[in-house]
Amino acid sequence: MATAKKHNKPKVADYERLGKQLETIWESNYANRSRLYKLSFIKGVIGGLGGVIGATIVLGLLLWFLTLFQDVPLIGRLVDNFQNTIESR
């Protein structure tokens, strides 16, 4: 019978030691700073683009789902307002 490994939660001292190691790497110019800045910028642009595309898909699906309830009295008027707004722009 195999025993499951127990994962120990990292302690504050572990995080401090890791932070000091990262600071040493940064100060020693081991990492190319211009490359890191460029990669961080690209990562931010891609993340923003992914967020915009994801939000567009979710809102499109939500509006499509609401059109299924167009015949419901209260929701139907709301859906008609959404459709008129989207079509007018």
C-alpha positions as CSV (number, residue, x, y, z in Angstrom):
1,M,0.0,0.0,0.0
2,A,1.5,3.3,-1.1
3,T,1.5,6.2,1.2
4,A,0.6,9.6,-0.1
5,K,3.3,12.3,0.2
6,K,2.5,15.1,2.6
7,H,3.1,18.5,1.0
8,N,4.6,21.0,3.5
9,K,3.4,24.6,3.2
10,P,6.3,26.9,2.4
11,K,7.3,29.1,5.3
12,V,8.0,32.8,5.3
13,A,11.7,32.1,5.5
14,D,11.5,30.1,2.3
15,Y,9.9,33.0,0.5
16,E,12.5,35.4,1.8
17,R,15.3,33.1,0.7
18,L,13.8,32.9,-2.8
19,G,13.4,36.6,-3.0
20,K,17.1,37.1,-2.1
21,Q,18.1,34.6,-4.7
22,L,16.0,36.4,-7.4
23,E,17.5,39.7,-6.3
24,T,21.0,38.3,-6.6
25,I,20.3,37.1,-10.1
26,W,18.8,40.5,-11.1
27,E,21.7,42.5,-9.7
28,S,24.4,40.2,-11.3
29,N,23.0,41.0,-14.8
30,Y,22.6,37.3,-15.3
31,A,19.2,38.0,-16.9
32,N,19.2,40.4,-19.9
33,R,17.0,43.2,-18.7
34,S,16.0,44.5,-22.1
35,R,14.9,41.0,-23.1
36,L,12.9,40.7,-19.9
37,Y,11.2,44.1,-20.5
38,K,10.4,43.1,-24.0
39,L,9.0,39.7,-23.0
40,S,6.9,41.3,-20.2
41,F,5.5,43.9,-22.7
42,I,4.6,41.1,-25.2
43,K,3.0,39.1,-22.4
44,G,0.9,42.1,-21.4
45,V,-0.2,42.8,-24.9
46,I,-1.2,39.1,-25.5
47,G,-3.0,39.0,-22.1
48,G,-5.0,42.1,-22.9
49,L,-5.8,40.9,-26.4
50,G,-7.0,37.5,-24.9
51,G,-9.1,39.3,-22.4
52,V,-10.8,41.4,-25.1
53,I,-11.4,38.4,-27.4
54,G,-12.8,36.4,-24.4
55,A,-15.1,39.2,-23.3
56,T,-16.4,39.6,-26.9
57,I,-17.2,35.9,-27.1
58,V,-18.9,35.8,-23.7
59,L,-21.0,38.9,-24.4
60,G,-21.9,37.6,-27.9
61,L,-23.1,34.3,-26.4
62,L,-25.0,36.1,-23.6
63,L,-26.8,38.3,-26.1
64,W,-27.6,35.3,-28.3
65,F,-28.9,33.5,-25.3
66,L,-31.1,36.4,-24.4
67,T,-32.6,36.5,-27.9
68,L,-34.1,33.0,-27.1
69,F,-36.3,34.8,-24.6
70,Q,-37.6,37.4,-26.9
71,D,-41.2,36.3,-26.5
72,V,-41.1,36.6,-22.7
73,P,-42.9,39.8,-21.7
74,L,-40.4,41.5,-19.4
75,I,-37.2,40.2,-21.0
76,G,-38.4,40.6,-24.5
77,R,-38.5,44.4,-24.3
78,L,-35.0,44.4,-22.8
79,V,-33.7,42.2,-25.6
80,D,-35.3,44.4,-28.2
81,N,-33.6,47.4,-26.7
82,F,-30.2,45.6,-26.8
83,Q,-30.8,44.6,-30.5
84,N,-31.8,48.1,-31.5
85,T,-28.8,49.6,-29.8
86,I,-26.4,47.1,-31.5
87,E,-28.0,47.6,-34.9
88,S,-28.0,51.4,-34.7
89,R,-24.3,51.5,-34.0
